[in-house]
Amino acid sequence: MLACGLVASGAGAQSSDGGGLMGTVTVERADRPLADVAVRIVSQELSGELRVWTDANGHFHVPRLAPGLYTVHFEKEGFWDWVPVRAGVRVQLGRTTRADMVLPPEYACTWLDLSTEGLDTMSTATGLHVGPDFFRRIAVR
């Protein structure tokens, strides 16, 4: 698994109902937030898992967590198949732990929409032949 820049440190926010976890997910060198990232949180302190999503500014917040160690997974549908993860994020009583994720630029590549709307699918005037040789030469992950 790849940690790629997750920072976990205590922040000044106080909570009387346990601790909390918050952060921002951004793309490295693009200096832009990443919205709709599923932040999945697992721990022995939980029965099951918690899942929240980043907002339009890439922010997420999980209040009222029991003190303990947590593992945080960052997932986005339609992106690369690996999941950045950080184990051992410590949440303390009365504190909100900050966990910012900076993703490498290649993580922010999305799938292409190859719909045919507005495309003349009956035309034979132009085209491209894609044969077995093409698929041997392209990089496939």
Beta strands, then each sheet from edge to edge (+ up, - down):
strand 1: 7-11
strand 2: 19-27
strand 3: 32-33
strand 4: 38-42
strand 5: 49-53
strand 6: 59-65
strand 7: 68-75
strand 8: 85-91
strand 9: 96-103
sheet 1: 1+ 9- 2- 3+
sheet 2: 1+ 9- 2- 6+
sheet 3: 5+ 4- 7+ 8-
end
